[in-house]
Amino acid sequence: MKKAARQLLFYLFLLLVWQLLFQRKLWPPYLFPSPTMVGEALWQGFSDRTFLVGVTISMRRIALGYGFAVVLGVVLGFLIAASDFLEATVGGLVLSLQSLPSICWLPLAILWFGLSERAILFVVVMGSLLSVTINTEVGVRHVPKLYRMAGRNLGARGFGVFAHVLLPASLPHLVVGLKQGWAFAWRSLISGEMIFVSLGLGHLLMVGRDLNDMSQVIAVMIVIMALGQLVDQLIFRGVESRIRNRWGLAREV
């Protein structure tokens, strides 16, 4: 409760500073709108369903791209961790590709798939795949050999070792990878939508720019941040909390 109160006071302080800066008229309103103007843009965007359509389309795209990246990344991470050959070859390539900003995949996607939905999904997949793969590999490699031996002594073989030993034991690292992958996928999606994809939140940002409507630009940015926070609070925080409690990693308050 105290944390929520502190956060509320902080955001109220930011709104106050924002309003004071607006009243000083350092910039014209079309470049630096007031909180009220942005609030009106938010209301208008949801009232005419423009923002709702944008949110729906963007969430559908990221669900497809991120979901595919998670499945492929987890499988690839386990394979790399299980093979010294793959670790020395594919693992090194994955680490190298991780240094590339996600937007670097966009020209390649356009050349391969054209200005299409598949291009943006490709960028989303590549934006999150590498992070999920790396953290999965690290998580598996940190599983103590004692756990594997105990699993085999209890009758686990083949897929059973994966399902009942490696996967549960690597979950703390895996969740970190999923969280990072989500953040990278979200950024990749918005970047791609801003450049060439019609509809979606990124497209609404560019519409605001084209109309010289900073209120809409900031309103869409607020929607993007709110969605990110919502996913983090409803999904990742809960999963992290359960894993920490199960593994005895929760901090005592």
LUMBA-72518 format. One record per residue: z negated, x negated, y negated of N, C-alpha, C in turn; residue in three letters; residue number from 1. Coordinates in nm, 3 decimals, always signed. Atoms other than C-alpha are relative to their C-alpha. Layout:
BEGIN
      n.up    n.east   n.north     ca.up   ca.east   ca.north      c.up    c.east   c.north   type   seq
         Z         X         Y         Z         X          Y         Z         X         Y    Ala   NUM
...
END
This chain:
BEGIN
      n.up    n.east   n.north     ca.up   ca.east   ca.north      c.up    c.east   c.north   type   seq
    +0.000    -0.083    +0.120    +0.000    +0.000     +0.000    +0.000    -0.087    -0.126    Met     1
    +0.005    +0.090    +0.115    -0.087    -0.282     -0.239    +0.134    -0.067    -0.021    Lys     2
    -0.131    +0.064    +0.011    +0.244    -0.450     -0.160    +0.101    +0.095    -0.062    Lys     3
    -0.092    -0.099    +0.056    +0.435    -0.130     -0.236    -0.026    +0.021    -0.148    Ala     4
    +0.034    -0.018    +0.141    +0.246    -0.089     -0.564    +0.048    -0.118    -0.083    Ala     5
    -0.047    +0.118    +0.072    +0.325    -0.446     -0.666    +0.152    +0.003    -0.017    Arg     6
    -0.145    -0.008    +0.009    +0.692    -0.395     -0.585    +0.044    +0.104    -0.103    Gln     7
    -0.034    -0.106    +0.095    +0.702    -0.071     -0.784    -0.021    -0.048    -0.143    Leu     8
    +0.028    +0.052    +0.134    +0.539    -0.236     -1.086    +0.103    -0.104    -0.042    Leu     9
    -0.100    +0.104    +0.031    +0.783    -0.527     -1.064    +0.132    +0.063    -0.041    Phe    10
    -0.128    -0.064    +0.033    +1.088    -0.298     -1.063    -0.009    +0.078    -0.131    Tyr    11
    +0.018    -0.067    +0.129    +0.947    -0.093     -1.350    +0.005    -0.100    -0.114    Leu    12
    -0.006    +0.106    +0.101    +0.901    -0.417     -1.543    +0.144    -0.044    -0.024    Phe    13
    -0.141    +0.037    +0.015    +1.263    -0.513     -1.474    +0.077    +0.106    -0.079    Leu    14
    -0.067    -0.107    +0.073    +1.380    -0.172     -1.597    -0.037    -0.003    -0.149    Leu    15
    +0.044    +0.009    +0.139    +1.173    -0.215     -1.913    +0.071    -0.113    -0.073    Leu    16
    -0.069    +0.114    +0.060    +1.320    -0.559     -1.982    +0.148    +0.033    -0.021    Val    17
    -0.140    -0.041    +0.008    +1.667    -0.421     -1.912    +0.023    +0.092    -0.120    Trp    18
    -0.014    -0.095    +0.110    +1.617    -0.134     -2.157    -0.018    -0.069    -0.135    Gln    19
    +0.023    +0.071    +0.126    +1.479    -0.366     -2.427    +0.120    -0.086    -0.037    Leu    20
    -0.120    +0.080    +0.027    +1.778    -0.598     -2.392    +0.115    +0.088    -0.047    Leu    21
    -0.106    -0.092    +0.041    +2.011    -0.300     -2.420    -0.020    +0.044    -0.145    Phe    22
    +0.028    -0.048    +0.135    +1.839    -0.179     -2.737    +0.024    -0.108    -0.106    Gln    23
    -0.027    +0.108    +0.095    +1.883    -0.520     -2.899    +0.150    -0.014    -0.030    Arg    24
    -0.145    -0.003    +0.021    +2.262    -0.464     -2.870    +0.061    -0.140    -0.006    Lys    25
    -0.057    +0.134    -0.008    +2.337    -0.821     -2.771    +0.144    +0.005    +0.051    Leu    26
    -0.135    -0.018    -0.054    +2.646    -0.695     -2.585    +0.039    +0.146    -0.019    Trp    27
    -0.043    -0.140    +0.011    +2.857    -0.380     -2.620    -0.039    +0.078    +0.126    Pro    28
    +0.045    -0.081    -0.115    +2.751    -0.090     -2.392    +0.093    -0.004    +0.120    Pro    29
    -0.092    +0.002    -0.114    +3.066    -0.113     -2.180    -0.012    -0.130    +0.081    Tyr    30
    +0.027    +0.124    -0.074    +2.963    -0.469     -2.084    -0.143    -0.007    +0.052    Leu    31
    +0.141    +0.003    -0.040    +2.586    -0.418     -2.066    -0.058    +0.140    -0.019    Phe    32
    +0.049    -0.138    +0.013    +2.500    -0.052     -1.999    -0.151    +0.008    +0.014    Pro    33
    +0.144    -0.023    -0.012    +2.150    +0.089     -2.017    -0.033    +0.051    +0.140    Ser    34
    +0.039    -0.057    -0.130    +1.949    +0.192     -1.708    +0.038    +0.148    +0.012    Pro    35
    -0.036    -0.142    -0.002    +2.014    +0.554     -1.806    +0.148    +0.020    +0.031    Thr    36
    -0.144    -0.010    -0.024    +2.391    +0.500     -1.810    +0.032    -0.030    +0.146    Met    37
    -0.022    +0.033    -0.141    +2.377    +0.338     -1.465    -0.050    +0.113    +0.089    Val    38
    +0.052    -0.114    -0.076    +2.159    +0.623     -1.338    +0.097    +0.117    -0.001    Gly    39
    -0.100    -0.107    +0.009    +2.418    +0.872     -1.463    +0.121    -0.030    +0.088    Glu    40
    -0.113    +0.038    -0.087    +2.692    +0.676     -1.284    -0.035    +0.020    +0.147    Ala    41
    +0.045    -0.024    -0.137    +2.487    +0.688     -0.963    +0.004    +0.149    +0.033    Leu    42
    +0.002    -0.144    -0.022    +2.436    +1.062     -0.998    +0.142    +0.056    +0.012    Trp    43
    -0.138    -0.047    -0.003    +2.803    +1.121     -1.072    +0.070    -0.041    +0.129    Gln    44
    -0.065    +0.050    -0.121    +2.914    +0.904     -0.779    -0.040    +0.077    +0.124    Gly    45
    +0.044    -0.076    -0.117    +2.702    +1.097     -0.530    +0.032    +0.149    -0.015    Phe    46
    -0.031    -0.141    +0.022    +2.767    +1.436     -0.690    +0.143    +0.033    +0.039    Ser    47
    -0.140    -0.027    -0.035    +3.143    +1.409     -0.655    +0.040    -0.060    +0.135    Asp    48
    -0.016    +0.051    -0.137    +3.099    +1.246     -0.310    +0.081    -0.129    +0.007    Arg    49
    -0.073    +0.127    -0.002    +3.284    +0.931     -0.415    -0.080    -0.109    +0.070    Thr    50
    +0.085    +0.102    -0.061    +2.992    +0.709     -0.320    -0.027    +0.032    +0.147    Phe    51
    +0.025    -0.038    -0.139    +2.924    +0.907     -0.001    +0.118    -0.038    +0.089    Leu    52
    -0.119    +0.039    -0.076    +3.282    +0.854     +0.115    +0.006    -0.151    +0.014    Val    53
    -0.002    +0.146    -0.006    +3.261    +0.485     +0.026    -0.102    -0.055    +0.099    Gly    54
    +0.104    +0.045    -0.093    +2.933    +0.441     +0.215    +0.041    +0.028    +0.144    Val    55
    -0.040    -0.037    -0.136    +3.067    +0.625     +0.521    +0.107    -0.094    +0.054    Thr    56
    -0.110    +0.086    -0.045    +3.385    +0.418     +0.539    -0.048    -0.143    +0.021    Ile    57
    +0.049    +0.138    -0.014    +3.209    +0.085     +0.482    -0.092    -0.014    +0.121    Ser    58
    +0.091    +0.008    -0.114    +2.938    +0.162     +0.739    +0.075    +0.011    +0.132    Met    59
    -0.079    -0.009    -0.122    +3.199    +0.261     +0.995    +0.068    -0.134    +0.030    Arg    60
    -0.065    +0.130    -0.020    +3.385    -0.065     +0.942    -0.098    -0.106    +0.048    Arg    61
    +0.095    +0.105    -0.038    +3.075    -0.280     +0.965    -0.060    +0.028    +0.137    Ile    62
    +0.051    -0.032    -0.133    +2.951    -0.092     +1.272    +0.095    -0.050    +0.108    Ala    63
    -0.100    +0.047    -0.097    +3.275    -0.170     +1.456    +0.004    -0.152    +0.005    Leu    64
    -0.013    +0.146    +0.004    +3.307    -0.531     +1.341    -0.126    -0.071    +0.044    Gly    65
    +0.126    +0.066    -0.035    +2.940    -0.623     +1.368    -0.036    +0.025    +0.145    Tyr    66
    +0.030    -0.029    -0.141    +2.897    -0.449     +1.703    +0.079    -0.089    +0.094    Gly    67
    -0.083    +0.088    -0.083    +3.188    -0.642     +1.851    -0.048    -0.144    -0.010    Phe    68
    +0.047    +0.138    +0.019    +3.056    -0.968     +1.701    -0.130    -0.026    +0.076    Ala    69
    +0.127    +0.017    -0.071    +2.711    -0.913     +1.852    +0.024    -0.017    +0.150    Val    70
    -0.028    +0.010    -0.144    +2.844    -0.853     +2.203    +0.065    -0.134    +0.033    Val    71
    -0.071    +0.125    -0.026    +3.084    -1.147     +2.188    -0.089    -0.120    -0.029    Leu    72
    +0.085    +0.113    +0.037    +2.832    -1.375     +2.015    -0.111    -0.026    +0.100    Gly    73
    +0.107    +0.017    -0.099    +2.553    -1.312     +2.265    +0.056    -0.059    +0.129    Val    74
    -0.062    +0.053    -0.122    +2.783    -1.371     +2.562    +0.040    -0.146    -0.018    Val    75
    -0.044    +0.137    +0.026    +2.932    -1.684     +2.407    -0.118    -0.095    -0.014    Leu    76
    +0.118    +0.083    +0.015    +2.590    -1.817     +2.312    -0.065    -0.035    +0.132    Gly    77
    +0.057    +0.027    -0.133    +2.459    -1.780     +2.666    +0.088    -0.094    +0.080    Phe    78
    -0.091    +0.088    -0.074    +2.769    -1.945     +2.811    -0.010    -0.144    -0.050    Leu    79
    +0.011    +0.135    +0.056    +2.741    -2.242     +2.574    -0.131    -0.065    +0.042    Ile    80
    +0.129    +0.054    -0.039    +2.372    -2.283     +2.653    -0.006    -0.035    +0.148    Ala    81
    +0.004    +0.023    -0.145    +2.443    -2.272     +3.027    +0.091    -0.113    +0.045    Ala    82
    -0.098    +0.101    -0.040    +2.719    -2.535     +3.024    -0.002    -0.117    -0.096    Ser    83
    -0.005    +0.120    +0.085    +2.697    -2.892     +2.895    +0.141    -0.024    -0.053    Asp    84
    -0.139    +0.019    +0.045    +3.077    -2.901     +2.879    +0.031    +0.091    -0.118    Phe    85
    -0.025    -0.093    +0.109    +3.096    -2.589     +2.663    -0.082    -0.036    -0.124    Leu    86
    +0.084    +0.039    +0.114    +2.811    -2.715     +2.447    +0.063    -0.115    -0.077    Glu    87
    -0.061    +0.116    +0.064    +2.997    -3.041     +2.379    +0.134    +0.033    -0.065    Ala    88
    -0.133    -0.034    +0.052    +3.329    -2.868     +2.307    -0.006    +0.124    -0.089    Thr    89
    +0.003    -0.125    +0.076    +3.301    -2.505     +2.203    -0.118    +0.003    -0.096    Val    90
    +0.118    +0.001    +0.086    +2.950    -2.554     +2.066    +0.022    -0.079    -0.128    Gly    91
    -0.030    +0.080    +0.119    +3.066    -2.828     +1.832    +0.097    +0.071    -0.094    Gly    92
    -0.096    -0.074    +0.081    +3.357    -2.614     +1.715    -0.068    +0.115    -0.075    Leu    93
    +0.072    -0.111    +0.064    +3.126    -2.319     +1.645    -0.082    -0.050    -0.118    Val    94
    +0.078    +0.057    +0.110    +2.898    -2.540     +1.435    +0.089    -0.037    -0.118    Leu    95
    -0.092    +0.038    +0.107    +3.197    -2.668     +1.238    +0.051    +0.123    -0.075    Ser    96
    -0.051    -0.122    +0.062    +3.335    -2.320     +1.177    -0.107    +0.072    -0.082    Leu    97
    +0.108    -0.065    +0.072    +2.994    -2.201     +1.061    -0.007    -0.045    -0.146    Gln    98
    +0.004    +0.051    +0.137    +3.031    -2.418     +0.750    +0.105    +0.066    -0.090    Ser    99
    -0.102    -0.068    +0.079    +3.333    -2.212     +0.641    -0.056    +0.128    -0.062    Leu   100
    +0.035    -0.130    +0.058    +3.260    -1.933     +0.392    +0.083    +0.111    +0.065    Pro   101
    -0.068    -0.110    -0.069    +3.351    -1.596     +0.542    +0.132    +0.037    -0.066    Ser   102
    -0.121    -0.041    +0.072    +3.611    -1.531     +0.273    +0.119    -0.088    +0.037    Ile   103
    -0.110    +0.089    -0.041    +3.813    -1.827     +0.407    +0.083    +0.062    +0.112    Cys   104
    -0.074    -0.063    -0.108    +3.913    -1.608     +0.702    +0.097    +0.106    -0.050    Trp   105
    -0.081    -0.110    +0.052    +4.076    -1.354     +0.474    +0.150    -0.031    -0.005    Leu   106
    -0.144    +0.028    -0.002    +4.413    -1.530     +0.418    +0.059    +0.000    +0.141    Pro   107
    -0.045    +0.001    -0.138    +4.441    -1.587     +0.792    +0.014    +0.141    +0.054    Leu   108
    -0.004    -0.139    -0.047    +4.360    -1.223     +0.862    +0.119    +0.076    -0.057    Ala   109
    -0.113    -0.069    +0.063    +4.622    -1.102     +0.615    +0.132    -0.045    +0.062    Ile   110
    -0.123    +0.050    -0.061    +4.890    -1.328     +0.764    +0.018    +0.054    +0.142    Leu   111
    -0.009    -0.047    -0.139    +4.808    -1.215     +1.119    +0.016    +0.151    +0.009    Trp   112
    +0.008    -0.146    -0.016    +4.737    -0.845     +1.066    +0.057    +0.079    -0.118    Phe   113
    -0.048    -0.071    +0.118    +4.881    -0.766     +0.724    -0.115    +0.065    -0.076    Gly   114
    +0.102    -0.070    +0.079    +4.699    -0.550     +0.470    -0.042    +0.125    +0.076    Leu   115
    +0.035    -0.109    -0.091    +4.542    -0.336     +0.740    -0.149    +0.001    +0.029    Ser   116
    +0.140    -0.013    -0.041    +4.212    -0.217     +0.880    -0.039    -0.111    +0.097    Glu   117
    +0.030    +0.107    -0.096    +4.236    -0.477     +1.157    -0.033    -0.130    -0.071    Arg   118
    +0.027    +0.123    +0.074    +4.238    -0.754     +0.898    -0.144    -0.005    -0.048    Ala   119
    +0.137    -0.001    +0.050    +3.909    -0.648     +0.744    -0.100    -0.007    +0.114    Ile   120
    +0.088    +0.009    -0.116    +3.752    -0.600     +1.088    -0.006    -0.142    +0.053    Leu   121
    -0.003    +0.139    -0.043    +3.861    -0.951     +1.182    -0.090    -0.085    -0.087    Phe   122
    +0.084    +0.077    +0.092    +3.691    -1.092     +0.872    -0.148    +0.030    +0.025    Val   123
    +0.139    -0.037    -0.028    +3.371    -0.900     +0.949    -0.048    -0.066    +0.129    Val   124
    +0.037    +0.062    -0.129    +3.369    -1.024     +1.310    -0.025    -0.149    -0.018    Val   125
    +0.015    +0.144    +0.017    +3.422    -1.387     +1.210    -0.116    -0.034    -0.092    Met   126
    +0.112    +0.026    +0.089    +3.162    -1.357     +0.937    -0.134    +0.000    +0.070    Gly   127
    +0.129    -0.013    -0.068    +2.885    -1.264     +1.181    -0.004    -0.065    +0.138    Ser   128
    -0.005    +0.051    -0.137    +3.002    -1.398     +1.519    -0.068    -0.136    +0.015    Leu   129
    +0.047    +0.137    -0.016    +2.916    -1.763     +1.460    -0.152    -0.009    -0.010    Leu   130
    +0.145    +0.001    +0.015    +2.561    -1.699     +1.342    -0.070    +0.055    +0.124    Ser   131
    +0.058    -0.058    -0.122    +2.486    -1.476     +1.641    +0.013    -0.097    +0.117    Val   132
    -0.023    +0.095    -0.109    +2.637    -1.732     +1.879    -0.096    -0.117    -0.007    Thr   133
    +0.085    +0.119    +0.016    +2.442    -2.028     +1.740    -0.146    +0.033    +0.029    Ile   134
    +0.140    -0.034    -0.022    +2.105    -1.852     +1.737    -0.027    +0.043    +0.143    Asn   135
    +0.016    -0.033    -0.142    +2.160    -1.714     +2.087    -0.009    -0.126    +0.083    Thr   136
    +0.003    +0.127    -0.073    +2.236    -2.063     +2.216    -0.133    -0.071    -0.020    Glu   137
    +0.128    +0.067    +0.029    +1.929    -2.208     +2.043    -0.114    +0.070    +0.072    Val   138
    +0.106    -0.074    -0.067    +1.711    -1.930     +2.180    -0.004    -0.026    +0.149    Gly   139
    -0.005    +0.026    -0.144    +1.827    -1.985     +2.539    -0.046    -0.142    +0.031    Val   140
    +0.038    +0.140    -0.025    +1.783    -2.362     +2.514    -0.150    -0.023    -0.022    Arg   141
    +0.144    +0.014    +0.024    +1.425    -2.312     +2.392    -0.084    +0.073    +0.105    His   142
    +0.076    -0.065    -0.107    +1.330    -2.106     +2.698    -0.055    -0.108    +0.093    Val   143
    +0.056    +0.104    -0.088    +1.087    -2.327     +2.898    +0.054    +0.011    +0.143    Pro   144
    -0.048    +0.001    -0.138    +1.212    -2.431     +3.241    -0.099    +0.068    +0.094    Lys   145
    +0.102    -0.063    -0.083    +0.883    -2.304     +3.379    +0.028    +0.149    +0.016    Leu   146
    -0.032    -0.143    -0.008    +0.994    -1.947     +3.298    +0.110    +0.024    +0.103    Tyr   147
    -0.111    -0.017    -0.094    +1.315    -1.991     +3.494    -0.048    -0.021    +0.144    Arg   148
    +0.054    +0.027    -0.133    +1.131    -2.143     +3.790    -0.085    +0.117    +0.049    Met   149
    +0.085    -0.113    -0.039    +0.879    -1.859     +3.787    +0.086    +0.121    +0.036    Ala   150
    -0.089    -0.112    -0.030    +1.161    -1.603     +3.776    +0.066    -0.015    +0.136    Gly   151
    -0.065    +0.023    -0.130    +1.337    -1.762     +4.073    -0.101    +0.015    +0.114    Arg   152
    +0.102    -0.014    -0.104    +1.011    -1.780     +4.269    -0.034    +0.147    +0.026    Asn   153
    +0.027    -0.143    -0.016    +0.969    -1.408     +4.208    +0.122    +0.077    +0.049    Leu   154
    -0.116    -0.063    -0.061    +1.315    -1.341     +4.348    +0.117    +0.025    -0.092    Gly   155
    -0.111    -0.022    +0.092    +1.535    -1.337     +4.037    +0.113    -0.097    +0.031    Ala   156
    -0.117    +0.083    -0.029    +1.886    -1.466     +4.105    +0.117    +0.045    -0.088    Arg   157
    -0.122    -0.033    +0.073    +2.208    -1.482     +3.904    -0.027    +0.080    -0.125    Gly   158
    +0.015    -0.085    +0.117    +2.222    -1.195     +3.658    -0.145    +0.039    -0.023    Phe   159
    +0.141    -0.033    +0.014    +1.857    -1.121     +3.728    -0.075    -0.100    -0.086    Gly   160
    +0.061    +0.103    +0.085    +1.756    -1.453     +3.570    +0.035    +0.025    -0.146    Val   161
    -0.044    -0.029    +0.137    +1.960    -1.362     +3.263    -0.073    +0.122    -0.056    Phe   162
    +0.051    -0.127    +0.051    +1.833    -1.005     +3.234    -0.152    +0.002    -0.013    Ala   163
    +0.146    -0.011    -0.005    +1.465    -1.059     +3.319    -0.073    -0.124    -0.050    His   164
    +0.066    +0.124    +0.045    +1.398    -1.417     +3.203    +0.060    -0.050    -0.131    Val   165
    -0.061    +0.065    +0.116    +1.647    -1.568     +2.960    +0.010    +0.093    -0.121    Leu   166
    -0.018    -0.092    +0.112    +1.723    -1.261     +2.750    -0.132    +0.036    -0.068    Leu   167
    +0.127    -0.031    +0.068    +1.361    -1.151     +2.688    -0.062    -0.121    -0.068    Pro   168
    +0.064    +0.118    +0.058    +1.243    -1.508     +2.626    +0.072    -0.052    -0.124    Ala   169
    -0.077    +0.048    +0.116    +1.520    -1.580     +2.375    +0.009    +0.102    -0.112    Ser   170
    -0.011    -0.107    +0.099    +1.476    -1.257     +2.180    -0.043    -0.040    -0.141    Leu   171
    +0.035    +0.038    +0.139    +1.289    -1.412     +1.881    +0.114    -0.068    -0.073    Pro   172
    -0.114    +0.067    +0.063    +1.582    -1.644     +1.809    +0.120    +0.094    -0.013    His   173
    -0.114    -0.091    +0.001    +1.834    -1.375     +1.896    -0.008    +0.098    -0.116    Leu   174
    +0.017    -0.094    +0.110    +1.690    -1.132     +1.643    +0.029    -0.067    -0.134    Val   175
    -0.033    +0.075    +0.122    +1.712    -1.401     +1.374    +0.151    -0.008    -0.017    Val   176
    -0.145    +0.006    +0.005    +2.078    -1.444     +1.462    +0.063    +0.134    -0.034    Gly   177
    -0.052    -0.133    +0.031    +2.138    -1.069     +1.453    -0.019    +0.034    -0.147    Leu   178
    +0.028    -0.028    +0.141    +1.975    -1.046     +1.112    +0.092    -0.079    -0.092    Lys   179
    -0.092    +0.082    +0.078    +2.176    -1.335     +0.972    +0.144    +0.051    +0.014    Gln   180
    -0.135    -0.050    -0.023    +2.491    -1.199     +1.132    +0.027    +0.127    -0.078    Gly   181
    -0.016    -0.122    +0.078    +2.435    -0.862     +0.968    +0.025    -0.032    -0.147    Trp   182
    -0.017    +0.036    +0.141    +2.397    -1.023     +0.625    +0.139    -0.058    -0.026    Ala   183
    -0.132    +0.060    +0.017    +2.712    -1.230     +0.671    +0.111    +0.104    +0.017    Phe   184
    -0.100    -0.105    -0.022    +2.905    -0.930     +0.805    +0.011    +0.091    -0.122    Ala   185
    +0.003    -0.087    +0.117    +2.800    -0.719     +0.507    +0.073    -0.065    -0.118    Trp   186
    -0.068    +0.072    +0.109    +2.913    -0.986     +0.260    +0.150    -0.009    +0.026    Arg   187
    -0.142    +0.012    -0.034    +3.240    -1.035     +0.444    +0.073    +0.131    -0.023    Ser   188
    -0.062    -0.131    +0.016    +3.310    -0.663     +0.444    +0.026    +0.032    -0.146    Leu   189
    -0.015    -0.033    +0.142    +3.250    -0.617     +0.072    +0.107    -0.089    -0.064    Ile   190
    -0.101    +0.091    +0.054    +3.459    -0.925     -0.010    +0.140    +0.045    +0.038    Ser   191
    -0.131    -0.045    -0.045    +3.748    -0.800     +0.200    +0.043    +0.129    -0.066    Gly   192
    -0.034    -0.128    +0.063    +3.732    -0.448     +0.058    +0.034    -0.018    -0.148    Glu   193
    -0.029    +0.024    +0.141    +3.733    -0.589     -0.295    +0.142    -0.052    -0.021    Met   194
    -0.129    +0.068    +0.019    +4.056    -0.778     -0.235    +0.118    +0.088    +0.036    Ile   195
    -0.123    -0.071    -0.038    +4.288    -0.549     -0.046    -0.020    +0.132    +0.072    Phe   196
    +0.017    -0.122    -0.079    +4.133    -0.259     +0.146    -0.030    +0.119    -0.090    Val   197
    +0.026    -0.120    +0.078    +4.147    +0.089     -0.002    -0.124    +0.071    +0.053    Ser   198
    +0.124    -0.070    -0.030    +3.831    +0.299     -0.009    -0.109    -0.100    +0.038    Leu   199
    +0.111    +0.090    -0.029    +3.491    +0.158     +0.083    -0.071    -0.042    -0.128    Gly   200
    +0.080    +0.038    +0.115    +3.220    +0.022     -0.146    +0.061    -0.115    -0.078    Leu   201
    -0.065    +0.111    +0.069    +3.404    -0.300     -0.223    +0.115    +0.049    -0.088    Gly   202
    -0.110    -0.058    +0.078    +3.704    -0.097     -0.338    -0.053    +0.071    -0.124    His   203
    +0.059    -0.068    +0.115    +3.477    +0.110     -0.565    -0.044    -0.100    -0.107    Leu   204
    +0.032    +0.105    +0.097    +3.355    -0.213     -0.726    +0.123    -0.036    -0.083    Leu   205
    -0.122    +0.039    +0.070    +3.712    -0.305     -0.812    +0.054    +0.113    -0.087    Met   206
    -0.039    -0.113    +0.084    +3.785    +0.046     -0.941    -0.079    -0.002    -0.130    Val   207
    +0.082    +0.011    +0.120    +3.493    +0.006     -1.180    +0.047    -0.111    -0.092    Gly   208
    -0.052    +0.110    +0.081    +3.631    -0.327     -1.294    +0.130    +0.039    -0.069    Arg   209
    -0.129    -0.038    +0.057    +3.981    -0.186     -1.345    -0.016    +0.101    -0.113    Asp   210
    +0.025    -0.100    +0.104    +3.839    +0.102     -1.550    -0.089    -0.054    -0.111    Leu   211
    +0.090    +0.060    +0.099    +3.620    -0.139     -1.749    -0.131    +0.078    -0.007    Asn   212
    +0.120    -0.084    -0.009    +3.325    +0.072     -1.632    -0.111    -0.080    +0.068    Asp   213
    +0.108    +0.082    -0.055    +3.029    -0.163     -1.590    -0.110    +0.086    +0.062    Met   214
    +0.101    -0.090    -0.057    +2.801    +0.134     -1.520    +0.030    +0.027    +0.147    Ser   215
    -0.037    -0.024    -0.140    +2.995    +0.211     -1.201    -0.015    -0.127    +0.082    Gln   216
    +0.013    +0.126    -0.074    +3.004    -0.156     -1.102    -0.145    -0.024    +0.040    Val   217
    +0.142    +0.022    -0.029    +2.626    -0.188     -1.129    -0.053    +0.106    +0.095    Ile   218
    +0.044    -0.107    -0.090    +2.575    +0.150     -0.960    +0.040    -0.029    +0.144    Ala   219
    -0.045    +0.034    -0.136    +2.782    +0.041     -0.659    -0.080    -0.118    +0.054    Val   220
    +0.081    +0.114    -0.043    +2.592    -0.290     -0.647    -0.138    +0.047    +0.046    Met   221
    +0.131    -0.054    -0.038    +2.266    -0.093     -0.634    +0.009    +0.069    +0.136    Ile   222
    -0.019    -0.067    -0.129    +2.401    +0.118     -0.347    +0.011    -0.103    +0.112    Val   223
    -0.016    +0.105    -0.101    +2.502    -0.197     -0.157    -0.134    -0.064    +0.033    Ile   224
    +0.131    +0.061    -0.023    +2.158    -0.354     -0.205    -0.094    +0.097    +0.071    Met   225
    +0.086    -0.099    -0.063    +1.983    -0.030     -0.108    +0.033    +0.016    +0.148    Ala   226
    -0.039    -0.009    -0.141    +2.183    -0.005     +0.215    -0.048    -0.121    +0.078    Leu   227
    +0.049    +0.120    -0.066    +2.098    -0.365     +0.300    -0.149    +0.007    +0.027    Gly   228
    +0.144    -0.014    -0.017    +1.729    -0.300     +0.244    -0.035    +0.105    +0.103    Gln   229
    +0.026    -0.108    -0.094    +1.743    +0.023     +0.441    +0.019    -0.046    +0.144    Leu   230
    -0.025    +0.051    -0.135    +1.897    -0.143     +0.746    -0.107    -0.101    +0.040    Val   231
    +0.103    +0.100    -0.031    +1.648    -0.430     +0.724    -0.133    +0.066    +0.034    Asp   232
    +0.129    -0.065    -0.021    +1.346    -0.199     +0.700    -0.001    +0.088    +0.126    Gln   233
    -0.001    -0.096    -0.110    +1.454    +0.061     +0.957    +0.030    -0.063    +0.135    Leu   234
    -0.043    +0.059    -0.127    +1.602    -0.170     +1.220    -0.065    -0.136    +0.024    Ile   235
    +0.040    +0.137    -0.030    +1.530    -0.540     +1.191    -0.151    -0.022    -0.014    Phe   236
    +0.145    +0.018    +0.014    +1.171    -0.522     +1.062    -0.075    +0.057    +0.119    Arg   237
    +0.066    -0.060    -0.114    +1.073    -0.286     +1.342    +0.018    -0.082    +0.127    Gly   238
    -0.027    +0.082    -0.119    +1.240    -0.499     +1.610    -0.080    -0.129    -0.006    Val   239
    +0.076    +0.125    +0.015    +1.084    -0.818     +1.472    -0.148    +0.022    +0.025    Glu   240
    +0.142    -0.029    -0.017    +0.741    -0.657     +1.463    -0.036    +0.021    +0.147    Ser   241
    +0.028    -0.023    -0.142    +0.760    -0.539     +1.824    +0.008    -0.130    +0.080    Arg   242
    -0.014    +0.127    -0.072    +0.880    -0.879     +1.944    -0.118    -0.091    -0.028    Ile   243
    +0.114    +0.085    +0.036    +0.607    -1.063     +1.753    -0.128    +0.048    +0.069    Arg   244
    +0.119    -0.052    -0.066    +0.340    -0.833     +1.893    +0.004    -0.028    +0.151    Asn   245
    -0.013    +0.022    -0.144    +0.475    -0.868     +2.246    -0.024    -0.146    +0.037    Arg   246
    +0.013    +0.143    -0.029    +0.486    -1.248     +2.225    -0.125    -0.062    -0.064    Trp   247
    +0.122    +0.052    +0.061    +0.156    -1.279     +2.039    +0.025    -0.085    -0.122    Gly   248
    -0.034    +0.078    +0.118    +0.324    -1.411     +1.725    -0.037    +0.071    -0.129    Leu   249
    +0.033    -0.075    +0.121    +0.200    -1.144     +1.485    -0.116    -0.066    -0.072    Ala   250
    +0.105    +0.060    +0.080    -0.011    -1.275     +1.201    -0.113    +0.099    -0.020    Arg   251
    +0.116    -0.085    +0.024    -0.360    -1.140     +1.170    -0.024    +0.011    -0.149    Glu   252
    +0.022    -0.023    +0.142    -0.425    -0.982     +0.832    -0.148    +0.026    -0.025    Val   253
END
